[in-house]
């Protein structure tokens, strides 16, 4: 499975002072433990979004987009994080 991100800069983004990313993820991995063993859901995901950027996360069904969003927001159960 493959996920990709695409960044689009707008004129508004150029007017915002650069202070570094407002969202940065570096090496995020999520492992799901099941009765049959462990399954790596996300493996070393890295991304950044600067102020004023629009970022889209696209990928096939089951590629891990929702797991990535839940992990970034801290909404995964402790047993999964």
N, C-alpha and C positions, 0 to 999 in steps of 0.2 A: 504494500500500500504506500501511497505517496501523498504527502501534503505539501502545499506550496503557499508562499505568501507573496503579495504584491503591494507595493507602496505607491501612493499617488500624492504628489505635493501640490498644494494649492497656493494661490497668491497670498491668502491669509496666513499660511504657514510661514511665508517669508517675512511677515511683519512681526512674528513672535520671536522674542530674543531666544537664542539657542542656550539652553541650560542643561542639555543632556536629555536622554529619553525619559518620557513619562511612564513608560512601561518597558522593562527589560527582563528577559527570561534567559538564563544561561545554564545549559546542561540539564534541563528538567527531564526527569525520568519518572514513570509511574509503572509499578509492577502490581499486577492483580494476582492474589494468592487464591487458588481454588483447591478442591479436593484432589484434582489431577496434577497439581504442581503450580508453578508460577508462569505467568504470561506477561511479557513486557508490552505494555499498552503504548507508552511513549518512551522513546530512547534518545536522550541527550538533545532535547529540543532547545534551540537558541533563537531568539528573535528580539527586536527592539522597535519601539514606536516613539517617534519624536513628537513634541507638541505641534498640533496643527496637521499632522499626517492622518490620512485615512488608510487603514490597513485592512485587507480582506484575507481571511483564512479560508482556503478552498481545498477540497479533496474529495475522494470517493466516499461513499457511505461506509462507515466503519473504520475510517482512516485515523480517527482520534481527535477530531476537531472539538467535540463536546468535552471529552476528557481533558484536553488542553485548557479549555476555558474554565472548567470546574477547578482544575488544579491551580491555575493562576489566581482565581478568586478565593482559593482556600476552602472550597466547598466539598472536597472529597472526604469520605469517612476516614478516620485515622487508620483503619485497617488497610486502606488502599494507598495512602500517601507515603 
